[in-house]
Amino acid sequence: MSPLAKVPIGSRCRVVAVSGTDPIAQRLMEMGLVEGAELQVVKLAPLGDPMQITVLGYHLTLRKAEAARVQVAL
């Protein structure tokens, strides 16, 4: 298990958990980052923040701080 923020470009993984119970964690789950969801890291901005992923058939851009809250299994 590792944080989504550390997953290399092009990798596919599965969401294991989203840490926290605050509004940000809730919003991440509303956007489809729920346990068992498959995703792929598409690209990173030139300085590494934000990152673009594909989840549930759509593209989603997350800041590294948000992606660090999502635990994934490769």
Stockholm file with secondary structure:
# STOCKHOLM 1.0

chainA/1-74         MSPLAKVPIGSRCRVVAVSGTDPIAQRLMEMGLVEGAELQVVKLAPLGDPMQITVLGYHLTLRKAEAARVQVAL
#=GR chainA/1-74 SS CEEGGGCCTTCEEEEEEECCCSHHHHHHHHTTCCTTCEEEEEEECTTSCSEEEEETTEEEEECHHHHTTEEEEC
#=GC SS_cons        CEEGGGCCTTCEEEEEEECCCSHHHHHHHHTTCCTTCEEEEEEECTTSCSEEEEETTEEEEECHHHHTTEEEEC
//
